[in-house]
Amino acid sequence: MTALNLPDPVTFSDRSCRGVDQEFFFPSNAEQKRMVRRFCGGCPRLAECADWAIPEVLAGRLAESFVAGVQMPQLYGKTPRQKRRENAAVELTEVAAAARDAHVEGAA
Ligand code: SF4
């Protein structure tokens, strides 16, 4: 279960995307999507960002862009909208867990 009212990642001065053009997070092809995933994968705030995004995406407040290296749900598609939100939330949960695991391993 994720706590509500987590700090918005824009408040983190050490986030990798500080000063990065927002357009970067709306990639239009597979290579650009890989670049965003790699970029976020190196962010020191990846776990916090993914945690923040989970309730946001479930509430329908995130769509189309990439957050924490995860594609937010498209506005339109064959899969029901709530299911797309839940799928993104699952992926964000996995990203947050993996980021924490990597942090623990790096500290060992
Ligand atoms: S994980 Fe990505 S979107 Fe989130 S704060 Fe870091 S660089 Fe920005």
Boltz pocket constraint, residues with backbone or C-beta under 6 A from the ligand:
constraints:
  - pocket:
      binder: B
      contacts: [[A, 9], [A, 15], [A, 16], [A, 17], [A, 18], [A, 36], [A, 39], [A, 40], [A, 41], [A, 43], [A, 44], [A, 45], [A, 46], [A, 49], [A, 50], [A, 66], [A, 67], [A, 68], [A, 69]]
      max_distance: 6.0
